[in-house]
Amino acid sequence: MVRHLTKISDFSKAECENVINKAIEIKKNPDKFDTALKGETLLMVFEKPSLRTRISFEVGMQQLGGHAIFYSIKESPLGKKENIHDTAKTASRFVHLIAARVFKRHDIWDLAQYADVPVINMLDDFAHPCQMIGDFLTIKEKKERLEDLKIAYFGDAYNNVTYDLMRIAAMFGLKLDVACPEGTAYTPEQIVLEEVAQISKKTGAKVNVVHNAFDAAKDSDIIYTDSWMSYGIPVEEEDDRRKIFMPYQVSLKIMKAAKPDAIFMNCLPAKRGYEQTAEVIDGSQSIVFDQAENRLHGQKAIMLFLREKF
C-alpha cells in the first residue's frame, strides 16, 4: 500500500521515532546514503514559495542520488486546467515521489487520494509535517530525549505549524501550552482540537490553549513561535495583527520565565521585533539555524521511509 504524509499524525509515534533516528544516522554518515534513491525522481509542486523548503528537498534528493523537479503552479492552480485526479495519475507514471506546497488542504488530500506514488505535504493550511520531523530531530539533539518535555508556543495558533505541533506533542505524550489571542481567527480549529484530544487520551499528553504568555512559558523546556504574517495576509492588515499579537511576542522576559536551559525555536522566516525580539533569536538559547538545517536531514529520511528504503 502506498503511504503518504499529509499531516504528522499520518505516521505513528514509532514511525516518527524511526524517521528521526534515520535522519540522525543520515546526518552523521551522509555518504552511506548517496545512492539510496539513485535513478529516482521527486516532483515538487509549488503554489506557495519557500526558500528553505525548495532548497532542502532539492539538495536532499540530489544527496540521495536522485533528481528533483521544481514545478510552479502559482499561475496555473491545481484542478483548474486539469483536474487533480488526472494530474496525480499522470505524474505517477513519471516520478517516484510527489511533494506539494499549496494553499488548501483539499488539494493535498486529493493528490494523495489519486496518486500511485507517495505524496508529501510540504505545507498547506492544515499541516506542516516535514517541519515537525526536523523540529523533533533538533529537540532530540539538544535535549537528548523526546519525552518528559514541556513546549510553549506563542502567537498565531490558527496556523498549520501550530496544528502539527499540537498533533506531535500529543503523540509523544508531552505538555504543550499554545498561547494565543482569543477569537476564532487566532485559535486552532475545532477539528484539530478534537483530533489532539483523542490522541492525548491514549498518551496522557496535556495540550492546552491559553491566553496568558507568561503562564505558558513557566517551566517550559522549549519556547516556539512562528510568523505573524503568513503568506496571503494583506499588507493593510499587518499593523492591526502586530498589535493583537504583541502580548505573545517572545522576549527575554518570556525566556526567563521558562527553564534556565530552555531553547528557542522558530521555523523561519522570522521578523525581529514581531514574533520575537532580536535579543532572543540572535541569543545563546536560539537554535533556529540548527532547526532550519535539520529540515534537510529529516526530509531525506521521510523520502527514504516512504520509498520503503528502511
Buried (B, 14 or more C-beta within 10 A) or exposed (E): EEBBBBBBBBBEBEBBBBBBBBBBBBBEEBEEBEEBBEEBBBBBBBBBEBEBBBEBBBBBBBBBBBBBBEEEBEEEEBBEEEEBBEBBEEBBEEBBBBBBBBBBBBBBBBBBEBBEBBBBBBBBBBBBBBBBBBBBBBBBBBBEEBEEBBBBBBBBBBBBBBBBBBBBBBBBBBBBBBBBBEEEEBBBBEEBBEBBEEBBEEBEBBBBBBBEBBEBBBEBBBBBBBBBBBEEEEEEEEEEBBEBBBBBBBBEEBBEBBBEEBBBBBBBEBEEEBBBBEEBBEEEBBBBEBBBBBBBBBBBBBBBBBBEBB
